[in-house]
């Protein structure tokens, strides 16, 4: 293996330590593989390589000196637009499949099945029923669950093109629903939206880049619908997150425990594993693990169990291979999305079991244990006992757990934020937030979303941008691997607020934190959950917009994805634009091969839907542009 300089791969000290260990042991990681891919294809990076039919692949010369059309006659604008909207559709499919899984579980519960699950948050269930117009008076709980499941599954089944998805219609501001409805951007059916996107991008179909991009925004709104229903139903099923103190980074692993990582996105399995682990503690101790069982989280599943169970977060997407390198990981249990196929190859060098659980998401070299919700506890026990058995094969001489970890205050659902505000004003909880936006103590709000990528130093842009905006009194929210970056860097603490927040923001967070009984300020970055939980920020923003009598596109609210990587991130960014948010991406999407498409998403979209993309790879200038967008919105509100 070629020597690799690990110093600039990540701003996370634990990651650097483990990468040096990988280098010393000739173990290949994502960073090594990225280096071997250089130089990456310029045609693909610009979006100018078309592989949709077998006459190709066709490449358009970005400089205009070579081919201008594919064999079928598609020009650069059509090719770029087709591939972009296909990526958005794939992201939508991933998020909405997650949501479908939860909705089907709710349906089965209503029918008296799935005895290992129950409705843990009845108050949230009744709140959802009110939102969706389901009668509750004098009705049994399971009947209400059944109606909610039916309405939700209807968002995957409805064939009435004039009837928008129920969750979107009920959850957005009336002005946004009307604006998007008039533009034809409200989907009627999640599955149909994905299918239509694939159909219209088939060879010989839609070749109008503007029409294609509008279709992309429509399917992105289906992603928001799928995310909304996944988040809300998960809260009813597993509990609505409330602030909890946990920890983050590889130092959360324990030498004297059976360490089990849950990695992926769906809480149906990981939540049960957390419950069952306590029951098998004595078995782990009997196997020699004096500290019992230690569950740790990776990626979005990690956030699901972190905010509901206080489970510590080991790391985010890009460094998911590194817990194996500690020599102390007994098992990594994975379900769906963002799981690196390299995991079993690295695990072969250690005693670690990589356990796949979803029949649609298997990995060569991993051990597959099919997860059946009807036998959830039994399956979880099987998996945990495999990890306990692996503990006996651990080589103590190879254990190298980094010492570093950070305290993290997490679990700020929209309900938790409102509850904290209610400690300041019980009669009108949103008033303190509104008042402080009006008086300028809070200039605006930024939502950090998205992934990690090897194209930049891991986590660095997140941290730099958050500090820059917080210093200018911008309230910072985060989800997914963005939240993981902040947790590892210690920005989800009261101490970070004291150190980095501007005076206005610091005063607000201190007042609310003290009133809420935290004994100090709210954390600098407020953890809202996993990637589907971006819908929590939308819920909070919608409540704020409705209180002010404005649309979402009027609020001083922006989004940022400094390390966007996955197709899901493109879907998230696209619906953020569609609901009216200026949205920054720090990885250049494959659109620069088309001036028309680039202009559509960065300029024309602003006139059409209020939101637009800001593409900037430099954190400093990106922060300036986001702050300028906030100031523009404040001016529009007369602030």
Secondary structure as the mmCIF struct_conf table of DSSP 4:
data_model
#
loop_
_struct_conf.conf_type_id
_struct_conf.id
_struct_conf.beg_label_comp_id
_struct_conf.beg_label_asym_id
_struct_conf.beg_label_seq_id
_struct_conf.end_label_comp_id
_struct_conf.end_label_asym_id
_struct_conf.end_label_seq_id
TURN_TY1_P TURN_TY1_P1 UNK A 7 UNK A 9
STRN STRN1 UNK A 10 UNK A 10
BEND BEND1 UNK A 11 UNK A 11
HELX_RH_AL_P HELX_RH_AL_P1 UNK A 13 UNK A 24
TURN_TY1_P TURN_TY1_P2 UNK A 25 UNK A 26
HELX_RH_AL_P HELX_RH_AL_P2 UNK A 30 UNK A 36
TURN_TY1_P TURN_TY1_P3 UNK A 37 UNK A 37
HELX_LH_PP_P HELX_LH_PP_P1 UNK A 38 UNK A 38
BEND BEND2 UNK A 39 UNK A 39
HELX_LH_PP_P HELX_LH_PP_P2 UNK A 40 UNK A 41
HELX_RH_AL_P HELX_RH_AL_P3 UNK A 42 UNK A 46
TURN_TY1_P TURN_TY1_P4 UNK A 47 UNK A 47
STRN STRN2 UNK A 49 UNK A 50
BEND BEND3 UNK A 52 UNK A 53
TURN_TY1_P TURN_TY1_P5 UNK A 54 UNK A 55
STRN STRN3 UNK A 58 UNK A 59
TURN_TY1_P TURN_TY1_P6 UNK A 62 UNK A 63
BEND BEND4 UNK A 64 UNK A 66
STRN STRN4 UNK A 69 UNK A 69
TURN_TY1_P TURN_TY1_P7 UNK A 71 UNK A 72
STRN STRN5 UNK A 75 UNK A 75
HELX_RH_AL_P HELX_RH_AL_P4 UNK A 76 UNK A 110
TURN_TY1_P TURN_TY1_P8 UNK A 111 UNK A 112
TURN_TY1_P TURN_TY1_P9 UNK A 115 UNK A 116
BEND BEND5 UNK A 120 UNK A 120
HELX_RH_AL_P HELX_RH_AL_P5 UNK A 122 UNK A 132
TURN_TY1_P TURN_TY1_P10 UNK A 133 UNK A 133
TURN_TY1_P TURN_TY1_P11 UNK A 137 UNK A 138
HELX_RH_AL_P HELX_RH_AL_P6 UNK A 141 UNK A 154
TURN_TY1_P TURN_TY1_P12 UNK A 155 UNK A 157
TURN_TY1_P TURN_TY1_P13 UNK A 161 UNK A 162
BEND BEND6 UNK A 163 UNK A 163
HELX_RH_AL_P HELX_RH_AL_P7 UNK A 166 UNK A 171
BEND BEND7 UNK A 172 UNK A 172
HELX_RH_AL_P HELX_RH_AL_P8 UNK A 174 UNK A 182
TURN_TY1_P TURN_TY1_P14 UNK A 183 UNK A 184
BEND BEND8 UNK A 186 UNK A 186
BEND BEND9 UNK A 188 UNK A 188
HELX_RH_AL_P HELX_RH_AL_P9 UNK A 190 UNK A 200
TURN_TY1_P TURN_TY1_P15 UNK A 201 UNK A 201
BEND BEND10 UNK A 202 UNK A 202
TURN_TY1_P TURN_TY1_P16 UNK A 203 UNK A 204
BEND BEND11 UNK A 205 UNK A 205
HELX_RH_AL_P HELX_RH_AL_P10 UNK A 209 UNK A 238
STRN STRN6 UNK A 244 UNK A 248
BEND BEND12 UNK A 249 UNK A 249
HELX_RH_3T_P HELX_RH_3T_P1 UNK A 250 UNK A 252
TURN_TY1_P TURN_TY1_P17 UNK A 255 UNK A 256
BEND BEND13 UNK A 257 UNK A 257
STRN STRN7 UNK A 258 UNK A 263
BEND BEND14 UNK A 264 UNK A 265
HELX_RH_AL_P HELX_RH_AL_P11 UNK A 267 UNK A 279
TURN_TY1_P TURN_TY1_P18 UNK A 280 UNK A 280
HELX_RH_AL_P HELX_RH_AL_P12 UNK A 281 UNK A 286
TURN_TY1_P TURN_TY1_P19 UNK A 287 UNK A 288
TURN_TY1_P TURN_TY1_P20 UNK A 290 UNK A 291
STRN STRN8 UNK A 293 UNK A 298
HELX_RH_AL_P HELX_RH_AL_P13 UNK A 299 UNK A 309
HELX_LH_PP_P HELX_LH_PP_P3 UNK A 311 UNK A 311
STRN STRN9 UNK A 312 UNK A 315
HELX_RH_3T_P HELX_RH_3T_P2 UNK A 317 UNK A 319
TURN_TY1_P TURN_TY1_P21 UNK A 320 UNK A 321
HELX_RH_AL_P HELX_RH_AL_P14 UNK A 322 UNK A 325
TURN_TY1_P TURN_TY1_P22 UNK A 326 UNK A 327
STRN STRN10 UNK A 329 UNK A 334
BEND BEND15 UNK A 336 UNK A 338
TURN_TY1_P TURN_TY1_P23 UNK A 341 UNK A 342
HELX_RH_AL_P HELX_RH_AL_P15 UNK A 343 UNK A 347
TURN_TY1_P TURN_TY1_P24 UNK A 348 UNK A 349
BEND BEND16 UNK A 350 UNK A 351
HELX_LH_PP_P HELX_LH_PP_P4 UNK A 352 UNK A 352
STRN STRN11 UNK A 353 UNK A 356
STRN STRN12 UNK A 358 UNK A 358
TURN_TY1_P TURN_TY1_P25 UNK A 359 UNK A 360
STRN STRN13 UNK A 361 UNK A 361
TURN_TY1_P TURN_TY1_P26 UNK A 364 UNK A 365
BEND BEND17 UNK A 366 UNK A 366
STRN STRN14 UNK A 367 UNK A 368
HELX_RH_3T_P HELX_RH_3T_P3 UNK A 373 UNK A 375
HELX_RH_AL_P HELX_RH_AL_P16 UNK A 376 UNK A 391
TURN_TY1_P TURN_TY1_P27 UNK A 392 UNK A 393
HELX_RH_3T_P HELX_RH_3T_P4 UNK A 396 UNK A 398
BEND BEND18 UNK A 403 UNK A 403
STRN STRN15 UNK A 406 UNK A 410
HELX_RH_AL_P HELX_RH_AL_P17 UNK A 414 UNK A 422
TURN_TY1_P TURN_TY1_P28 UNK A 423 UNK A 424
BEND BEND19 UNK A 426 UNK A 427
TURN_TY1_P TURN_TY1_P29 UNK A 429 UNK A 430
HELX_RH_AL_P HELX_RH_AL_P18 UNK A 431 UNK A 438
TURN_TY1_P TURN_TY1_P30 UNK A 439 UNK A 440
BEND BEND20 UNK A 441 UNK A 442
STRN STRN16 UNK A 444 UNK A 448
TURN_TY1_P TURN_TY1_P31 UNK A 454 UNK A 455
BEND BEND21 UNK A 456 UNK A 456
STRN STRN17 UNK A 458 UNK A 458
TURN_TY1_P TURN_TY1_P32 UNK A 459 UNK A 459
HELX_RH_AL_P HELX_RH_AL_P19 UNK A 460 UNK A 471
TURN_TY1_P TURN_TY1_P33 UNK A 472 UNK A 473
STRN STRN18 UNK A 474 UNK A 479
HELX_RH_AL_P HELX_RH_AL_P20 UNK A 480 UNK A 488
TURN_TY1_P TURN_TY1_P34 UNK A 489 UNK A 490
BEND BEND22 UNK A 492 UNK A 493
HELX_RH_AL_P HELX_RH_AL_P21 UNK A 494 UNK A 500
BEND BEND23 UNK A 501 UNK A 501
HELX_RH_AL_P HELX_RH_AL_P22 UNK A 503 UNK A 515
TURN_TY1_P TURN_TY1_P35 UNK A 516 UNK A 517
BEND BEND24 UNK A 519 UNK A 520
HELX_LH_PP_P HELX_LH_PP_P5 UNK A 521 UNK A 523
BEND BEND25 UNK A 524 UNK A 524
STRN STRN19 UNK A 525 UNK A 529
BEND BEND26 UNK A 530 UNK A 531
TURN_TY1_P TURN_TY1_P36 UNK A 532 UNK A 533
HELX_RH_AL_P HELX_RH_AL_P23 UNK A 534 UNK A 548
TURN_TY1_P TURN_TY1_P37 UNK A 549 UNK A 549
HELX_RH_3T_P HELX_RH_3T_P5 UNK A 552 UNK A 554
BEND BEND27 UNK A 555 UNK A 556
STRN STRN20 UNK A 557 UNK A 561
TURN_TY1_P TURN_TY1_P38 UNK A 562 UNK A 563
BEND BEND28 UNK A 566 UNK A 566
HELX_RH_AL_P HELX_RH_AL_P24 UNK A 567 UNK A 578
TURN_TY1_P TURN_TY1_P39 UNK A 579 UNK A 580
STRN STRN21 UNK A 582 UNK A 585
BEND BEND29 UNK A 586 UNK A 587
TURN_TY1_P TURN_TY1_P40 UNK A 590 UNK A 593
HELX_RH_AL_P HELX_RH_AL_P25 UNK A 595 UNK A 599
HELX_RH_PI_P HELX_RH_PI_P1 UNK A 600 UNK A 604
HELX_RH_AL_P HELX_RH_AL_P26 UNK A 605 UNK A 609
BEND BEND30 UNK A 610 UNK A 610
STRN STRN22 UNK A 612 UNK A 615
BEND BEND31 UNK A 617 UNK A 617
HELX_RH_AL_P HELX_RH_AL_P27 UNK A 619 UNK A 636
TURN_TY1_P TURN_TY1_P41 UNK A 637 UNK A 638
#
